[in-house]
Amino acid sequence: MNHLQEYHEQKKAQNDSNTKRRVVIIGSGIAAVSAAETLRRLNFDGAISIYSESAQLPYERRLLSKQLYHKETQLSLHDAKWYEEKDITLHLKQRVIHIDTKRKELHLANHQLVPYDECIIATGAKAKQPHDFYDYENLLTYRSFEDAVKLSEYAKRNRRCIVVGGGILGLELACLLADAHLEVTLIEQLPSLLAKHMDPAAAHLLHQYLKKEKIHVMLNTQISNLYGISRAEGAELTNKKYINTDFIVYAIGIQADLDFLKNTDIKHDQLIHVDRNMRTSTAHIYACGDAVECEGVHASLWKNAEQQGAIAAMTICNKQQEYENAIQPLLFQHDQFSCFMAGNIRQSDQYIECLDEENSKFEKYTYQNGMCSGALLINRKEQIPYAWNTYQSKAAYPFAGK
Ligand SMILES: Cc1cc2nc3c(=O)[nH]c(=O)nc-3n(C[C@H](O)[C@H](O)[C@H](O)COP(=O)(O)OP(=O)(O)OC[C@H]3O[C@@H](n4cnc5c(N)ncnc54)[C@H](O)[C@@H]3O)c2cc1C
């Protein structure tokens, strides 16, 4: 029987035997798993199928950058039995290449067609590659379990590396590679690391820490040229310096891969547009996680993806819960150093700050219109609950009128 006949048989059998709804979920990250889990928690008794191009059981992507060497089973969100018990069917190594929203069918890369009643898109994002990505084998990006395995192999076999990108992921990778005794150069094109979240005093403490960890930081610069035959062996920078290297890891952001939405009526540009119930512009299609923008906000954080997945499931079950665009705080932590960042620390009407340079500790709160609009802590972990609460509750500027 060919795929088409098989599909019509399946469809007929399904129509004949039950009228239960079929939910298909594209992707197997936290947004997808949270959606599937919530559907079952709400007693949804139709079929739930997850289609993902990933070969692994859904896993904890956040942990990939918290250590260098991983065992697949230690990262899994649930074991295979959990999916069986919940009657959630996992179709791994299956890439969706198109959604026919009129016929309500997914098209898979293996030419199979999958009918659905409700479809949740949870396809996340891919690591951004530089535009001039050379054809060198030792230029890496970092997003998936496979990327983590590859990086750990490079770390074992080599001595020097460049990490491009001074955001949280770049910092985490630079620290992991330095822990593995590599000579690390961290390159950032902006004048500061964690540029969106830092203040000069905090940036100074961060620099001092990285220097102690023997990470060579270069700001205000980019790679202008790479040299080598089949591998990049040296990088010329826009500041005219030249660095020898054994490999380069790019941590320069993410982008959603939405090619499979071409020729559909699902409204998207770089991201899929959803409302607060995770509905897209097309009936019976929902989207959540790193692939979406909700009212102009792209959260790209774990907890937001998890909440959005749950809300997509609630919408399908007619439980009207709206997503709150509450951006989670950011944390960078390594060994003796911790940095907590929430909200906008760079612009304010008023601020309160306390620097203890001797002990590398710093605390700052910013206020706009009299309300807390940002919090930043360096090496003040014990203050995190207070800082988060002050920021979240938009606490009033304590010295108003004094
Ligand atoms: C190394 C790393 C560390 C991180 N650390 C933190 C952290 O500390 N805190 C935090 O809040 N966030 C962190 N994040 C971000 C967080 O992991 C993401 O926000 C979250 O994983 C997004 O989940 P998602 O389900 O939307 O997408 P993803 O996790 O990206 O999953 C999407 C899945 O869809 C599959 N897919 C894509 N396209 C298709 C297709 N066409 N057909 C079939 N399958 C497809 C992909 O293979 C993938 O498995 C980190 C991210 C990375 C990469």
Ligand as a Chemical Component Dictionary entry (heavy atoms), coordinates in Angstrom:
data_LIG
# 
_chem_comp.id                   LIG 
_chem_comp.type                 NON-POLYMER 
_chem_comp.pdbx_formal_charge   0 
_chem_comp.three_letter_code    LIG 
# 
loop_
_chem_comp_atom.comp_id 
_chem_comp_atom.atom_id 
_chem_comp_atom.alt_atom_id 
_chem_comp_atom.type_symbol 
_chem_comp_atom.charge 
_chem_comp_atom.model_Cartn_x 
_chem_comp_atom.model_Cartn_y 
_chem_comp_atom.model_Cartn_z 
_chem_comp_atom.pdbx_ordinal 
LIG C1  C1  C 0 21.880 25.859 25.427 1  
LIG C2  C2  C 0 20.625 26.565 25.863 2  
LIG C3  C3  C 0 20.490 26.963 27.188 3  
LIG C4  C4  C 0 19.341 27.603 27.600 4  
LIG N1  N1  N 0 19.226 27.973 28.907 5  
LIG C5  C5  C 0 18.099 28.566 29.335 6  
LIG C6  C6  C 0 17.940 28.923 30.706 7  
LIG O1  O1  O 0 18.831 28.737 31.507 8  
LIG N2  N2  N 0 16.747 29.495 31.081 9  
LIG C7  C7  C 0 15.739 29.716 30.191 10 
LIG O2  O2  O 0 14.683 30.216 30.581 11 
LIG N3  N3  N 0 15.858 29.382 28.879 12 
LIG C8  C8  C 0 17.006 28.827 28.437 13 
LIG N4  N4  N 0 17.144 28.485 27.121 14 
LIG C9  C9  C 0 16.027 28.751 26.197 15 
LIG C10 C10 C 0 14.987 27.640 26.316 16 
LIG O3  O3  O 0 15.629 26.392 26.250 17 
LIG C11 C11 C 0 13.957 27.798 25.197 18 
LIG O4  O4  O 0 13.254 28.996 25.450 19 
LIG C12 C12 C 0 12.981 26.628 25.129 20 
LIG O5  O5  O 0 13.664 25.415 24.944 21 
LIG C13 C13 C 0 11.979 26.828 23.996 22 
LIG O6  O6  O 0 11.180 25.704 23.896 23 
LIG P1  P1  P 0 10.299 25.398 22.594 24 
LIG O7  O7  O 0 9.496  24.190 22.953 25 
LIG O8  O8  O 0 9.591  26.608 22.138 26 
LIG O9  O9  O 0 11.337 25.068 21.423 27 
LIG P2  P2  P 0 12.570 24.108 21.268 28 
LIG O10 O10 O 0 13.113 23.683 22.584 29 
LIG O11 O11 O 0 13.472 24.790 20.305 30 
LIG O12 O12 O 0 11.958 22.800 20.569 31 
LIG C14 C14 C 0 11.448 22.822 19.252 32 
LIG C15 C15 C 0 11.464 21.429 18.665 33 
LIG O13 O13 O 0 10.805 21.438 17.408 34 
LIG C16 C16 C 0 11.499 20.639 16.481 35 
LIG N5  N5  N 0 11.172 21.141 15.129 36 
LIG C17 C17 C 0 11.496 22.335 14.588 37 
LIG N6  N6  N 0 11.002 22.453 13.335 38 
LIG C18 C18 C 0 10.350 21.292 13.073 39 
LIG C19 C19 C 0 9.626  20.802 11.931 40 
LIG N7  N7  N 0 9.444  21.548 10.842 41 
LIG N8  N8  N 0 9.097  19.551 11.997 42 
LIG C20 C20 C 0 9.249  18.795 13.111 43 
LIG N9  N9  N 0 9.930  19.212 14.215 44 
LIG C21 C21 C 0 10.460 20.442 14.207 45 
LIG C22 C22 C 0 12.956 20.846 16.859 46 
LIG O14 O14 O 0 13.768 19.785 16.436 47 
LIG C23 C23 C 0 12.861 20.904 18.401 48 
LIG O15 O15 O 0 12.988 19.636 18.953 49 
LIG C24 C24 C 0 18.297 27.854 26.672 50 
LIG C25 C25 C 0 18.446 27.460 25.334 51 
LIG C26 C26 C 0 19.597 26.829 24.927 52 
LIG C27 C27 C 0 19.761 26.406 23.494 53 
# 
loop_
_chem_comp_bond.comp_id 
_chem_comp_bond.atom_id_1 
_chem_comp_bond.atom_id_2 
_chem_comp_bond.value_order 
_chem_comp_bond.pdbx_ordinal 
LIG C1  C2  SING 1  
LIG C2  C3  SING 2  
LIG C2  C26 DOUB 3  
LIG C3  C4  DOUB 4  
LIG C4  N1  SING 5  
LIG C4  C24 SING 6  
LIG N1  C5  DOUB 7  
LIG C5  C6  SING 8  
LIG C5  C8  SING 9  
LIG C6  O1  DOUB 10 
LIG C6  N2  SING 11 
LIG N2  C7  SING 12 
LIG C7  O2  DOUB 13 
LIG C7  N3  SING 14 
LIG N3  C8  DOUB 15 
LIG C8  N4  SING 16 
LIG N4  C9  SING 17 
LIG N4  C24 SING 18 
LIG C9  C10 SING 19 
LIG C10 O3  SING 20 
LIG C10 C11 SING 21 
LIG C11 O4  SING 22 
LIG C11 C12 SING 23 
LIG C12 O5  SING 24 
LIG C12 C13 SING 25 
LIG C13 O6  SING 26 
LIG O6  P1  SING 27 
LIG P1  O7  DOUB 28 
LIG P1  O8  SING 29 
LIG P1  O9  SING 30 
LIG O9  P2  SING 31 
LIG P2  O10 DOUB 32 
LIG P2  O11 SING 33 
LIG P2  O12 SING 34 
LIG O12 C14 SING 35 
LIG C14 C15 SING 36 
LIG C15 O13 SING 37 
LIG C15 C23 SING 38 
LIG O13 C16 SING 39 
LIG C16 N5  SING 40 
LIG C16 C22 SING 41 
LIG N5  C17 SING 42 
LIG N5  C21 SING 43 
LIG C17 N6  DOUB 44 
LIG N6  C18 SING 45 
LIG C18 C19 SING 46 
LIG C18 C21 DOUB 47 
LIG C19 N7  SING 48 
LIG C19 N8  DOUB 49 
LIG N8  C20 SING 50 
LIG C20 N9  DOUB 51 
LIG N9  C21 SING 52 
LIG C22 O14 SING 53 
LIG C22 C23 SING 54 
LIG C23 O15 SING 55 
LIG C24 C25 DOUB 56 
LIG C25 C26 SING 57 
LIG C26 C27 SING 58 
# 
